[in-house]
Amino acid sequence: ANLYGANLYRANLRDANLIGANLIGANLNGANLRDANLRDADLIRANFIGANLIGANLNGANLNGANLLGMKIDDGQGNVYECQEDGWSIIGSK
């Protein structure tokens, strides 16, 4: 999918299949990408502020220059982390 620069503010993309998608510069602020498949996606300069990526597949995804502040993600072992200004913090379990 070509979603270059798309405004996906607070979009519900749970379980979405976005393998290899072009999301360069996309606004995913507050988006729900829980369990989404973003394998090999181009996420350069994408805005993930407050996005939920718990359970998402980011294998091979290019996050160069992406804004991850407030993004939630898990480690595959049940721990949930949030990107904060001073680094990643465990905020709970899956």
N, C-alpha and C positions, 0 to 999 in steps of 0.2 A: 504494500500500500504506500502511496506517496502522500504523506501528510506533512510535507515541508512547511514549517511556519504555522501550522494549524493551531487555532485557539481551542484547546480541549479543557478549558478551565472547569474544574469539578466534574468532569465527564466520568460516567460509570462505565469503565472498560474491564470490569471483572471478567476473568477467564478469556479475554480477547486473544485472538491469534494474530500477533503482529510480527511474525518471523520475518526478519530482513526488512522491516518497514523503514521508510525514510521519515524520521521525526526530527530532522535537523531544525533547531530553533523553535520547536513546538512549545506551546504553553500548556503544561500539564499540572499547573498549580492546583493542589487539592484533589487531583484526579484519583479515582479508585482503580488501581491496576492489580488488585489482589489476584494472585494465581494466573496473571497474564503471561503469555509466551512472547518475550521480546528478544529471543535468541537472534544474534547477528543483526540486530536493529541499529540504525544510525541515529544516535541520541545526542549528537554534538550540539552544544549550546542549548539544549532543552531545559526548560524550567520545571523542576520537580518539587518546588517548595510545598511542603505539607502533603505530598502524594503518598498513597499507600501502595507499596510494592511487596507486601508480605506474600511469600509463596511464589513471586514472579520469577521467571527464568530469564536471567540476564547474561547467560553464557554467550561470549563473543560479541556482546553489545559494546558499541563505542560511546562512552560517556564523557569524552574529552570536552572540557569546558562547560559541562552541565552544572546547573545550580541544584544541589542536593539538600540544601538546608531544610530541616524539618521532615525530610523523607523518612518513611518507616520501611524497614526491610528485615527479613529473618535470615538466620545463618544455616537453615536446613536442619538444625538440631533442636529447634523449639524456642530459641532465644530471639526476641524482637529488639531491634536497635533503631534509634532515631539519630539522624545526622544533626548535630548541634554546632554552634560556632566554634567550640573548643574540641570537637571530635565526635566520635560515635559513643552513645550511651545505651546500655541495656535498659529498656523501659518495661519489659514484661516477657511473657512467654506466649507461645502460639497455642 
